[in-house]
Structures are given as structure tokens and as C-alpha cells.
């Protein structure tokens, strides 16, 4: 049987995640990487505060767009993680793609020096 959490608890937990991302002296970062974090392709600076929580969903602020003006490496984006401004990993193993993923990019094919842009970023608490 699956474990289910009370709605208020899920909201509180997701707000705690948002607060942890915003901890430290500056904004958090989003790292886009190849499978298994073998290569970090791009590091994008988040808004501060990073986003909003509604129910069990944290939606990162993408207005203005979350972007890296010059990708660090070449490869296929497959996974992402979010760090606070002190470099502590807050959320790991986010899915990355061009639709129906936690982090939605304009393209998963990234080349060193190119613009990398997130079009949406939402993740949901488990049931």
C-alpha cells in the first residue's frame, strides 16, 4: 500500500524546500548535467526568492527566464539539481527534457558556449 501525506504537510514540506533553496547570501543555482552528473553542462542562477508553492507543487520563477548565456560543456541534458547559494545540494535527480519533465528546456542538445534556457520548472511532492 502506498504512503499518503496530508495536504497541509505536503505544502509545508515544499515550502521548506523553497526556503532551503533561498538560504544563504544570494540566489540558488540550477545545474543541468548529462546522465549521472558525469558532466555539468550549464549552471543557471535562480530568482531570489526561487519561486512559489501552491499545494504540493513548487514552481520556479521563470520570469525573467532562467538561463545560462554560455553553456560550460557539450552534451545531452538528462538530469538536474538545485543548490543553495552556499553550494549545498537541496534537490537532486530532477528530470530534464523539452516537455513533461521537472525542468523543461528549449533543447536537450547543448553545445559549449550556447544559450541554455529553462521554459518551465515545477516539481511535485510525492503522494
N, C-alpha and C positions, 0 to 999 in steps of 0.2 A: 504494500500500500504506500502511495506517495505521501510525503510530508507536505502539509499545507500551513502557511503562515497567515496570521491575522492581517488584514489590510493596513491597519494603523502601524503595525510592526514593519511591514514591507516599506511603507513610506518613510518611517523613521530611519531604517537602515540605508535606504537610498540617499536620504538627506545627509546621513553620516558619511557616505561615500563622497558626495559633492563637497562637504566641508573638509574632508581629508585632502581632496584634490586641491582645494583652495588654501590649504595650510602653507605656512612659510611666508617669505617676504615678497613673493611675486606670483605670477600665474603658473599653473601646471603645464605640462607638456604631453603631447601625444606622439608616440613613436610608432611609425609604420615600418614593418620588417618583413623579411622573407620567412618561409616556414621555419619554425623552431627558433626564431630570432637569430638565425645564422648571420644575417646582415641587416643592420638598421638602414633603411632606405631614405627616410625623411624624419625630421623632428619638427613638429608643429607646435607653436605656442597657443595655448588656450586662452579664452577670455577669462577675466577675473572679476566677478565670480564666473565659474566654468559653465554654468547652465542652470536649469530649473528641474525640480522634481514635481511630478504630478502622479499621485498614486504610487505605483511600484516602478515607475519609469523615470530615468534620468536622461534628459535631453541636453546635449552640449549646445552652447550658444554658437551658432554658425553665421551670425550677422554682426560684424562683417565675417566673411569666410575664414575658416581655419585653413591656413596654408603655409607651405614652406616654399619660398621663392626659388630655391635651388636645392634639389634633392642631393643627398650625400653619396648615394651609390645607385647602381643599376641592378634591377631585378624585378621579380613579380611579387607584389604586395600580397601577403597571405594572413598576417596576424598583426595585432597592435597591442600596445599597453599604454597606460596613463600613469605619469609620475607627478608628484607634487613639486613645488619649486626647489625643494632640497634634494631632489633626485630619488626619493623613495617611491617604489612601485606601489600604486594604490589599486589599480585594476589591471589584470593580466589576461592574455589569451582572448582578446576581443576579435571577433570575426571581421574580415575586411573584404569588400567586393564593390561592384558597381550597382548593386541593388540587393535588398532583403538581407542585409548584414548589419552588425552593430555599427561599423564605420563604413560609410558609403563614400567612395572616391569617384572622381571623374574617369579614372582609368587605373587598373591594377598594374599595368606595364609602366615601370618607372625607369627613367634614364638619368644618370648623374647630371645635375645642373638644371633639370627641368622643374617647372612649377608643379607642386603637388597640392591638390585642393580637396578638402572634405566637403561634400554637399549636404550630408546629414550624419548625425551621430546620436544614437539612442541605445540604451541598454536597459533591460528589464530584470527585476528581482525574480528569482525562481519562485515557483508556485508556493 
